[in-house]
Amino acid sequence: MRVLRLVYGDPRAAAELVARLTERQAAGLAPPPAEPADLAPETLRAHRHEIRALPDGTRLVLLLAAADQYPVATHAFLRAVAAARLDTRPLEAAEAAGIAHATAGGVGFRDAWTRIAAYETAAPADRRDAHRLLARVLHGAAETPRRSWHRGAGALGPSARLAAELTAAAARARAAGDPALSGALAERAAALCPDPGERSRLLAHAATDAWHRGDGDRSRALAARTDADALTGILALRTGHAGEAFDALLAGAVRAAGARPAPGDPPPGRDGSTAAPVASPVASYEPVTSYEPVAPHESGEAAGSAPAAPVTHLLARAAEAAVYTGDLRRCREAALVAGQSGIDPPGVLGGIAAAVDGRYEDARNLLEATAGRCGPGGDPTLLLHAGIAALMLGDHTRAATATVRAAAAARAGGVTAAVSQAMEFRAYADFWTGRPRAAEAAALDALRQAYATGQDNGACHLQAALAMFAALTGDEALCRERAAAARSYALAHSLGLPAALAQWALAFLDLGSGRFDAAAARLRALAASGPGHGHRAIRHLATPHYVEAAVRTGETRVARAAHADYDRWARAVGSADDLALSARCQALLTPGADAVEHYRTALRLHAEGTRAFERARTELLFGSALRRLRRRTEARDRLHSAMEAFESFDAPHCAESARAELRALGAPAAPTRGDRRPTVHLTAQQLLVARMAADGATNREIAARLALSPRTIDHHLRGVFTRLGIRSRIELVRLLADADGG
């Protein structure tokens, strides 16, 4: 997807680019080429040959049109033609050759590569003349930034005066929420700037603008040309190696704050802490990734200053990188630098650091303060942090509100990269509250955006989240494919968090399918995995599932120890959901009739929380325990309630477990929702594939949209046809139309 975007959708150029990528570029550890001549030189050479075959007058008109359109669209072509009294009849030769055609607003090129070739084939002097002509006809106040662009593009060489003009124009475009224009202006200003230090600063601004408009590859390429290590680290956090990102970010924070480690303190970027970290649920969700790249001396700060806000941002990002790797002790290092700099650690950073030290009450207080900043409007960074803190505290309603507002604020501000992050966290809120279809749809949309904007690390975590959604609905083939994709990428980039989440998804799939030995083995392996391969906090979050699997396999000693720490966190935070799950663990670990009151406590607490799916699992376990205690009436009620809940969540394998318990009880199972509407027999993923197929999409097109393989799509469609008892897409279209009409 990203390769196609880089080469403007040309499949031949994409094949050429893939063959030219270095090993690090192919792995996503280095940015791909940035210039057209480096992306696909053979493709560009072929297009240039076509342009050179045209008459001189035709090439001149095409040059002017190309200069008017890229990389900044200025809509001044017709005015420039009139001002220069150019003859546009030569354009007929381009139309005859199928290269370009006249439009109401000027010229339409056959494709982007033709437009680039029309510009680059011209002599440098002719290009400068074209830009100067376009600058002369741009007069309005609103056109000032675009006039400055053409003035800069028409310059003969470095010019401090023009660089200053372009810098001011970039600032106006940035304030107006146009990162594409401000980035182009900043790049041009850097090209004309004679001062190396100022040039680096301008490139950092351009890299930030590229990130905001969702062009992660361009942003990384520009950042590589600066001396802003912190900016490089921020970008690496979402696109590169998490361990390297931590080192760069913490070192940048140290330099920006002027902090120096005290004697005996571990140096930044190296784990030198002596106390073992305490597994904590506050680091179990994707770490804070909402801070946008901050170019040096943003917002008018003086050069050489060390303002608190950017340092705070860098420290928070360093903590994110530590959480990504699964090495939570590194959060202590970031908190240590904050303390040496006289800066209060950001709320999420402070909360994680406190939890790592086992100070659960302090962690709760810090996260509560951050979660409270979720009012309407405002900075998407603060809103997203509020949502993350709310997720950590188990407040899924507040998390959903904050993340929706963060996405809206990011869209309004043109910060494209932050939109997919906000949608990602909204998917978590939907998942925990038993809305798998909404969660899956949001995660798939966020996955496409993450790939399109070059946020490969975020895409990896979304793949792991989608594996968990597939485990919830019992889609084994999809769960395994998503988990394999996530783990493969995660292990290469030291992303312990998504690697652990993918492993948990596979264990959850085993648990829901009754493979208790396999589930327990996977969760034990999770506990043994170190930084970059696993995550202590994910192990902690999975404690209720491990306790269930361990009890089924007779391994209760370790399960009791894991539950004790989980219970301590639940009591400190006071989350009804966490307390409910802790009570369920206690019930599972308590033999005989004494477990009943623990189950009742769990269900009472579930009623105050939002984790509807886990409530259904508690009812299933309680009903099974009641059946063994021969309390038939209450067992039947609990099992029926669990079965209906699982069906509403599109979790047929879990619903079948409830039916099996009812059959063992000798009670009839209630009719499924599928008896009322055929499409409810489908999982959420199958229904999504079915609707795309009914809309006319091919298997390959569906695979591209869902970031899956065509083979998996074929597997899903075969399952759809089998479950619905049909044989063709025509029947599928008719059945879905009838179901929607019903």
Rosetta blueprint (number, residue, H / E / L):
1 M L
2 R H
3 V H
4 L H
5 R H
6 L H
7 V L
8 Y L
9 G L
10 D L
11 P H
12 R H
13 A H
14 A H
15 A H
16 E H
17 L H
18 V H
19 A H
20 R H
21 L L
22 T L
23 E H
24 R H
25 Q H
26 A H
27 A L
28 G L
29 L L
30 A L
31 P L
32 P L
33 P L
34 A L
35 E L
36 P H
37 A H
38 D H
39 L H
40 A L
41 P H
42 E H
43 T H
44 L H
45 R H
46 A H
47 H H
48 R H
49 H H
50 E H
51 I H
52 R H
53 A L
54 L L
55 P L
56 D H
57 G H
58 T H
59 R H
60 L H
61 V H
62 L H
63 L H
64 L H
65 A H
66 A H
67 A H
68 D H
69 Q H
70 Y L
71 P L
72 V L
73 A L
74 T L
75 H L
76 A L
77 F H
78 L H
79 R H
80 A H
81 V H
82 A H
83 A H
84 A H
85 R L
86 L L
87 D L
88 T L
89 R L
90 P L
91 L H
92 E H
93 A H
94 A H
95 E H
96 A H
97 A L
98 G L
99 I L
100 A E
101 H E
102 A E
103 T E
104 A L
105 G L
106 G E
107 V E
108 G E
109 F E
110 R L
111 D L
112 A H
113 W H
114 T H
115 R H
116 I H
117 A H
118 A H
119 Y H
120 E H
121 T L
122 A L
123 A L
124 P H
125 A H
126 D H
127 R H
128 R H
129 D H
130 A H
131 H H
132 R H
133 L H
134 L H
135 A H
136 R H
137 V L
138 L L
139 H L
140 G L
141 A H
142 A H
143 E H
144 T H
145 P H
146 R H
147 R H
148 S H
149 W H
150 H H
151 R H
152 G H
153 A H
154 G L
155 A L
156 L L
157 G L
158 P L
159 S L
160 A H
161 R H
162 L H
163 A H
164 A H
165 E H
166 L H
167 T H
168 A H
169 A H
170 A H
171 A H
172 R H
173 A H
174 R H
175 A H
176 A L
177 G L
178 D L
179 P H
180 A H
181 L H
182 S H
183 G H
184 A H
185 L H
186 A H
187 E H
188 R H
189 A H
190 A H
191 A H
192 L H
193 C L
194 P L
195 D L
196 P H
197 G H
198 E H
199 R H
200 S H
201 R H
202 L H
203 L H
204 A H
205 H H
206 A H
207 A H
208 T H
209 D H
210 A H
211 W H
212 H H
213 R L
214 G L
215 D L
216 G H
217 D H
218 R H
219 S H
220 R H
221 A H
222 L H
223 A H
224 A L
225 R L
226 T L
227 D L
228 A L
229 D H
230 A H
231 L H
232 T H
233 G H
234 I H
235 L H
236 A H
237 L H
238 R H
239 T H
240 G L
241 H L
242 A H
243 G H
244 E H
245 A H
246 F H
247 D H
248 A H
249 L H
250 L H
251 A H
252 G H
253 A H
254 V H
255 R H
256 A H
257 A H
258 G L
259 A L
260 R L
261 P L
262 A L
263 P L
264 G L
265 D L
266 P L
267 P L
268 P L
269 G L
270 R L
271 D L
272 G L
273 S L
274 T L
275 A L
276 A L
277 P L
278 V L
279 A L
280 S L
281 P H
282 V H
283 A H
284 S L
285 Y L
286 E L
287 P L
288 V L
289 T L
290 S L
291 Y L
292 E L
293 P L
294 V L
295 A L
296 P L
297 H L
298 E H
299 S H
300 G H
301 E L
302 A L
303 A L
304 G L
305 S L
306 A L
307 P L
308 A H
309 A H
310 P H
311 V H
312 T H
313 H H
314 L H
315 L H
316 A H
317 R H
318 A H
319 A H
320 E H
321 A H
322 A H
323 V H
324 Y H
325 T H
326 G L
327 D L
328 L L
329 R H
330 R H
331 C H
332 R H
333 E H
334 A H
335 A H
336 L H
337 V H
338 A H
339 G H
340 Q H
341 S L
342 G L
343 I L
344 D L
345 P L
346 P L
347 G H
348 V H
349 L H
350 G H
351 G H
352 I H
353 A H
354 A H
355 A H
356 V H
357 D L
358 G L
359 R L
360 Y H
361 E H
362 D H
363 A H
364 R H
365 N H
366 L H
367 L H
368 E H
369 A H
370 T H
371 A H
372 G L
373 R L
374 C L
375 G L
376 P L
377 G L
378 G L
379 D L
380 P H
381 T H
382 L H
383 L H
384 L H
385 H H
386 A H
387 G H
388 I H
389 A H
390 A H
391 L H
392 M H
393 L L
394 G L
395 D L
396 H H
397 T H
398 R H
399 A H
400 A H
401 T H
402 A H
403 T H
404 V H
405 R H
406 A H
407 A H
408 A H
409 A H
410 A H
411 R H
412 A H
413 G L
414 G L
415 V L
416 T H
417 A H
418 A H
419 V H
420 S H
421 Q H
422 A H
423 M H
424 E H
425 F H
426 R H
427 A H
428 Y H
429 A H
430 D H
431 F H
432 W H
433 T L
434 G L
435 R L
436 P H
437 R H
438 A H
439 A H
440 E H
441 A H
442 A H
443 A H
444 L H
445 D H
446 A H
447 L H
448 R H
449 Q H
450 A H
451 Y H
452 A H
453 T L
454 G L
455 Q L
456 D H
457 N H
458 G H
459 A H
460 C H
461 H H
462 L H
463 Q H
464 A H
465 A H
466 L H
467 A H
468 M H
469 F H
470 A H
471 A H
472 L H
473 T H
474 G L
475 D L
476 E H
477 A H
478 L H
479 C H
480 R H
481 E H
482 R H
483 A H
484 A H
485 A H
486 A H
487 R H
488 S H
489 Y H
490 A H
491 L H
492 A H
493 H L
494 S L
495 L L
496 G H
497 L H
498 P H
499 A H
500 A H
501 L H
502 A H
503 Q H
504 W H
505 A H
506 L H
507 A H
508 F H
509 L H
510 D H
511 L H
512 G H
513 S L
514 G L
515 R L
516 F H
517 D H
518 A H
519 A H
520 A H
521 A H
522 R H
523 L H
524 R H
525 A H
526 L H
527 A H
528 A H
529 S L
530 G L
531 P E
532 G L
533 H L
534 G E
535 H L
536 R H
537 A H
538 I H
539 R H
540 H H
541 L H
542 A L
543 T H
544 P H
545 H H
546 Y H
547 V H
548 E H
549 A H
550 A H
551 V H
552 R H
553 T H
554 G L
555 E L
556 T L
557 R H
558 V H
559 A H
560 R H
561 A H
562 A H
563 H H
564 A H
565 D H
566 Y H
567 D H
568 R H
569 W H
570 A H
571 R H
572 A H
573 V H
574 G L
575 S L
576 A H
577 D H
578 D H
579 L H
580 A H
581 L H
582 S H
583 A H
584 R H
585 C H
586 Q H
587 A H
588 L H
589 L L
590 T L
591 P L
592 G H
593 A H
594 D H
595 A H
596 V H
597 E H
598 H H
599 Y H
600 R H
601 T H
602 A H
603 L H
604 R H
605 L H
606 H H
607 A L
608 E L
609 G L
610 T L
611 R L
612 A H
613 F H
614 E H
615 R H
616 A H
617 R H
618 T H
619 E H
620 L H
621 L H
622 F H
623 G H
624 S H
625 A H
626 L H
627 R H
628 R H
629 L L
630 R L
631 R L
632 R H
633 T H
634 E H
635 A H
636 R H
637 D H
638 R H
639 L H
640 H H
641 S H
642 A H
643 M H
644 E H
645 A H
646 F H
647 E H
648 S H
649 F L
650 D L
651 A L
652 P H
653 H H
654 C H
655 A H
656 E H
657 S H
658 A H
659 R H
660 A H
661 E H
662 L H
663 R H
664 A H
665 L H
666 G L
667 A L
668 P L
669 A L
670 A L
671 P L
672 T L
673 R H
674 G H
675 D H
676 R L
677 R L
678 P H
679 T H
680 V H
681 H H
682 L L
683 T L
684 A H
685 Q H
686 Q H
687 L H
688 L H
689 V H
690 A H
691 R H
692 M H
693 A H
694 A H
695 D L
696 G L
697 A L
698 T L
699 N H
700 R H
701 E H
702 I H
703 A H
704 A H
705 R H
706 L H
707 A L
708 L L
709 S L
710 P H
711 R H
712 T H
713 I H
714 D H
715 H H
716 H H
717 L H
718 R H
719 G H
720 V H
721 F H
722 T H
723 R H
724 L H
725 G L
726 I L
727 R L
728 S L
729 R H
730 I H
731 E H
732 L H
733 V H
734 R H
735 L H
736 L H
737 A H
738 D H
739 A H
740 D H
741 G H
742 G L
